[in-house]
Amino acid sequence: MYYLKAFINSFYNFNWLSNQKNEGKKAANYIVLFILMISFVSAIFLTNVVPVKLRDLRSEILKSVPEFTANIQDNNLVVTDLEQPYVFEDDELILRIDTTVSSTDFDFDEFVNGKSQDIIYFTSSSLYSYDGPSKITNITTYTDLPNKTFDKNFILEKSDQFLANKNMFFWTFLLMSFVGFSVFKLLNLLLVSLFILLINKKEEITFKQIYTLGLFALTGPSILILILKAFNYNVSFLYSILLIIILSIILNRKLNTDKVANDTNVMKVDSNT
């Protein structure tokens, strides 16, 4: 019940938030539950969105691919009924099939030089994949693949089976979301807490207390950012800015409350004397 109240209060109740500065253990438990909750929601959302997008991408690629027959024999790939080199290219992807050459016949690094798209390149001996944004290349050989013949319909059937596996997508996205949210939010809060500490260095508050407050205060910004991303809106540094504003408001209210309390005590002492 405490954590449900904490979730609700963390959106708007600055007085409640300011009183949590020494609740480090509760804050640690809360952030684990909160990250697990938003990871669960994100996993459900991605499980319903990503397979659809992948299916659309597959259809976009395959609709321009003519019928073909591919044969893996003794660790080599041979594609027939397809004019080679076959090339499909758009703004995001380059697909190239040329099984008339092997990995020793050309320089893949030279081929991708200057290209920003993702690249998939089939040769007779290897499959090359290149991630445009990260510039990372992966090379996979056919060594562990059994001798097999397949065609366009085979790819459609197998990809349908893969894309229909919602359990796999859900647990994969749940793990990725939990790890990603944990690393980002905790490290981001570390930097924000250091910033808050520096601008309040003359006040009587510790880094640990600021960080504890932040573990509760990040609820609102996190939910808002998730909603914006669901609608494909992205505002740079909005999460950090909101977190800084909320922590500043909490600390300012606390300091003002302490000042009023001290002034009241002083007045009481003066009146007694």
Secondary structure per residue as TSV (DSSP state, phi and psi in degrees):
chain	resnum	aa	ss	phi	psi
A	1	M	-	360.0	-36.5
A	2	Y	H	-59.1	-43.4
A	3	Y	H	-72.2	-29.7
A	4	L	H	-66.8	-44.1
A	5	K	H	-64.1	-38.1
A	6	A	H	-63.2	-41.3
A	7	F	H	-60.8	-44.7
A	8	I	H	-70.2	-47.5
A	9	N	H	-64.9	-30.9
A	10	S	H	-67.0	-14.6
A	11	F	H	-76.6	-36.0
A	12	Y	H	-143.7	-20.5
A	13	N	-	-88.5	87.1
A	14	F	H	-68.6	-31.0
A	15	N	H	-64.7	-42.8
A	16	W	H	-64.0	-44.1
A	17	L	H	-59.9	-42.9
A	18	S	H	-64.9	-22.3
A	19	N	T	-86.1	0.3
A	20	Q	T	-98.6	8.8
A	21	K	T	-62.5	-23.8
A	22	N	T	-107.1	12.5
A	23	E	-	-98.4	57.4
A	24	G	H	-61.3	-42.9
A	25	K	H	-66.3	-43.9
A	26	K	H	-64.9	-37.7
A	27	A	H	-64.2	-40.1
A	28	A	H	-64.5	-43.2
A	29	N	H	-65.1	-39.8
A	30	Y	H	-63.5	-44.3
A	31	I	H	-67.7	-33.4
A	32	V	H	-64.6	-46.1
A	33	L	H	-64.6	-40.4
A	34	F	H	-66.4	-45.9
A	35	I	H	-64.5	-38.0
A	36	L	H	-63.3	-38.1
A	37	M	H	-66.0	-49.6
A	38	I	H	-70.4	-27.5
A	39	S	H	-67.7	-39.3
A	40	F	H	-62.5	-46.2
A	41	V	H	-64.2	-43.1
A	42	S	H	-63.7	-40.1
A	43	A	H	-63.7	-41.0
A	44	I	H	-63.1	-45.6
A	45	F	H	-61.1	-48.9
A	46	L	H	-67.0	-34.9
A	47	T	H	-63.8	-29.6
A	48	N	H	-91.2	-16.9
A	49	V	H	-101.8	-47.7
A	50	V	H	-62.4	-48.4
A	51	P	H	-57.1	-35.8
A	52	V	H	-64.3	-44.1
A	53	K	H	-66.0	-39.5
A	54	L	H	-65.7	-38.3
A	55	R	H	-65.4	-40.0
A	56	D	H	-64.5	-41.1
A	57	L	H	-65.1	-42.9
A	58	R	H	-60.4	-44.1
A	59	S	H	-63.9	-39.1
A	60	E	H	-63.3	-38.7
A	61	I	H	-74.1	-48.0
A	62	L	H	-73.7	-22.7
A	63	K	T	-67.0	-22.5
A	64	S	T	-99.3	0.9
A	65	V	S	-94.0	123.0
A	66	P	-	-70.8	169.6
A	67	E	-	-61.6	144.1
A	68	F	-	-151.7	167.8
A	69	T	E	-131.0	127.5
A	70	A	E	-116.7	140.4
A	71	N	E	-133.0	122.8
A	72	I	E	-99.6	117.3
A	73	Q	E	-137.3	119.4
A	74	D	T	54.3	49.1
A	75	N	T	68.5	19.4
A	76	N	E	-128.2	146.8
A	77	L	E	-106.5	131.3
A	78	V	E	-128.9	125.9
A	79	V	E	-111.1	127.1
A	80	T	E	-118.3	171.8
A	81	D	S	60.6	26.6
A	82	L	S	-147.0	124.0
A	83	E	-	-67.6	127.2
A	84	Q	S	-120.9	148.2
A	85	P	S	-72.9	135.8
A	86	Y	E	-93.3	133.7
A	87	V	E	-133.5	127.4
A	88	F	E	-118.3	132.0
A	89	E	E	-145.2	133.9
A	90	D	-	-137.9	-162.8
A	91	D	S	-70.8	-19.9
A	92	E	S	-113.7	-22.5
A	93	L	E	-142.7	143.0
A	94	I	E	-122.3	121.4
A	95	L	E	-113.7	124.3
A	96	R	E	-131.4	132.4
A	97	I	E	-124.8	120.7
A	98	D	-	-150.1	88.9
A	99	T	T	-88.1	11.7
A	100	T	T	-85.3	-7.7
A	101	V	S	-123.9	160.8
A	102	S	-	-115.9	178.8
A	103	S	T	-65.2	-17.8
A	104	T	T	-87.7	-7.0
A	105	D	S	-94.5	-7.3
A	106	F	S	-154.2	167.0
A	107	D	-	-107.0	106.6
A	108	F	H	-65.2	-37.2
A	109	D	H	-60.4	-37.2
A	110	E	H	-69.9	-34.9
A	111	F	H	-65.2	-40.5
A	112	V	H	-85.6	-8.4
A	113	N	T	-58.0	124.7
A	114	G	T	84.7	-0.5
A	115	K	-	-97.6	140.1
A	116	S	-	-105.1	-11.6
A	117	Q	S	-79.9	165.1
A	118	D	E	-72.1	146.2
A	119	I	E	-131.5	134.1
A	120	I	E	-123.4	124.9
A	121	Y	E	-133.5	117.1
A	122	F	E	-97.3	127.2
A	123	T	-	-118.6	-177.6
A	124	S	S	-69.7	-24.5
A	125	S	S	-114.4	-17.5
A	126	S	E	-150.0	158.4
A	127	L	E	-113.2	121.7
A	128	Y	E	-103.8	136.5
A	129	S	E	-130.3	140.2
A	130	Y	E	-134.7	124.7
A	131	D	E	-91.7	112.8
A	132	G	T	-57.7	-51.5
A	133	P	T	-62.4	-42.7
A	134	S	T	-91.3	-12.3
A	135	K	T	63.1	31.0
A	136	I	E	-100.2	132.5
A	137	T	E	-110.1	135.6
A	138	N	E	-121.8	140.1
A	139	I	E	-123.4	125.1
A	140	T	E	-122.2	127.3
A	141	T	E	-92.9	170.1
A	142	Y	S	-97.3	18.5
A	143	T	T	-58.8	-43.3
A	144	D	T	-88.9	4.0
A	145	L	S	-90.8	137.5
A	146	P	-	-74.2	161.0
A	147	N	S	-61.3	127.4
A	148	K	E	-159.4	148.8
A	149	T	E	-116.8	133.5
A	150	F	E	-146.6	164.5
A	151	D	E	-136.5	-167.1
A	152	K	H	-63.9	-40.6
A	153	N	H	-64.7	-34.9
A	154	F	H	-62.2	-42.7
A	155	I	H	-63.5	-41.4
A	156	L	H	-62.1	-44.1
A	157	E	H	-65.6	-46.4
A	158	K	H	-67.5	-38.4
A	159	S	H	-69.6	-33.0
A	160	D	H	-64.3	-41.3
A	161	Q	H	-63.1	-41.6
A	162	F	H	-66.0	-46.5
A	163	L	H	-71.2	-19.6
A	164	A	T	-85.8	-6.0
A	165	N	-	-82.9	79.1
A	166	K	H	-68.1	-31.3
A	167	N	H	-61.6	-43.1
A	168	M	H	-62.9	-45.9
A	169	F	H	-61.7	-44.5
A	170	F	H	-61.2	-51.6
A	171	W	H	-68.2	-32.8
A	172	T	H	-65.6	-48.0
A	173	F	H	-67.7	-33.9
A	174	L	H	-63.2	-46.5
A	175	L	H	-65.0	-46.3
A	176	M	H	-62.1	-42.1
A	177	S	H	-66.1	-44.1
A	178	F	H	-63.0	-46.1
A	179	V	H	-65.6	-45.8
A	180	G	H	-63.4	-47.3
A	181	F	H	-62.3	-42.3
A	182	S	H	-61.3	-49.8
A	183	V	H	-64.0	-49.2
A	184	F	H	-63.6	-50.1
A	185	K	H	-68.8	-40.6
A	186	L	H	-71.9	-39.7
A	187	L	H	-71.3	-40.0
A	188	N	H	-62.0	-43.2
A	189	L	H	-65.0	-33.4
A	190	L	H	-59.0	-47.0
A	191	L	H	-68.2	-42.6
A	192	V	H	-62.3	-41.4
A	193	S	H	-65.1	-38.6
A	194	L	H	-63.2	-41.5
A	195	F	H	-63.0	-46.5
A	196	I	H	-61.9	-40.2
A	197	L	H	-62.5	-39.7
A	198	L	H	-66.4	-41.4
A	199	I	H	-79.8	-10.8
A	200	N	T	-119.9	28.9
A	201	K	T	-65.1	-18.3
A	202	K	T	-88.4	-7.8
A	203	E	S	-93.0	160.1
A	204	E	S	-87.5	75.4
A	205	I	-	-147.0	139.3
A	206	T	-	-96.3	164.7
A	207	F	H	-61.5	-41.0
A	208	K	H	-60.7	-40.4
A	209	Q	H	-67.1	-40.8
A	210	I	H	-63.4	-43.9
A	211	Y	H	-63.7	-39.7
A	212	T	H	-62.8	-45.1
A	213	L	H	-59.6	-39.8
A	214	G	H	-65.2	-31.8
A	215	L	H	-63.1	-31.4
A	216	F	H	-84.8	-40.7
A	217	A	H	-70.0	-19.0
A	218	L	T	-76.0	-2.8
A	219	T	H	-59.0	-55.6
A	220	G	H	-59.0	-52.6
A	221	P	H	-58.6	-37.5
A	222	S	H	-64.2	-46.0
A	223	I	H	-64.3	-42.7
A	224	L	H	-61.3	-44.4
A	225	I	H	-64.2	-39.5
A	226	L	H	-62.1	-41.7
A	227	I	H	-64.5	-44.1
A	228	L	H	-62.8	-41.1
A	229	K	H	-67.0	-33.5
A	230	A	H	-61.9	-27.3
A	231	F	T	-103.5	16.9
A	232	N	T	63.3	32.3
A	233	Y	-	-103.5	137.0
A	234	N	-	-141.0	118.6
A	235	V	-	-114.3	119.1
A	236	S	T	-59.4	132.3
A	237	F	T	63.4	11.1
A	238	L	H	-60.5	-41.9
A	239	Y	H	-58.8	-50.3
A	240	S	H	-64.9	-39.8
A	241	I	H	-63.6	-45.5
A	242	L	H	-62.8	-40.6
A	243	L	H	-64.9	-40.8
A	244	I	H	-63.5	-43.3
A	245	I	H	-62.7	-45.8
A	246	I	H	-63.8	-45.8
A	247	L	H	-64.1	-37.3
A	248	S	H	-64.9	-41.0
A	249	I	H	-63.9	-44.0
A	250	I	H	-60.0	-47.7
A	251	L	H	-67.5	-38.5
A	252	N	H	-64.4	-41.1
A	253	R	H	-65.8	-39.1
A	254	K	H	-65.1	-43.9
A	255	L	H	-66.3	-39.9
A	256	N	H	-65.6	-39.1
A	257	T	H	-64.5	-43.7
A	258	D	H	-63.3	-37.7
A	259	K	H	-66.3	-42.8
A	260	V	H	-63.3	-41.6
A	261	A	H	-63.7	-41.5
A	262	N	H	-66.0	-42.4
A	263	D	H	-63.0	-37.7
A	264	T	H	-65.3	-41.9
A	265	N	H	-64.6	-38.5
A	266	V	H	-64.8	-41.2
A	267	M	H	-64.7	-37.3
A	268	K	H	-65.7	-41.0
A	269	V	H	-64.1	-43.5
A	270	D	H	-62.9	-40.9
A	271	S	H	-68.8	-31.9
A	272	N	H	-72.1	-30.2
A	273	T	-	-81.0	360.0
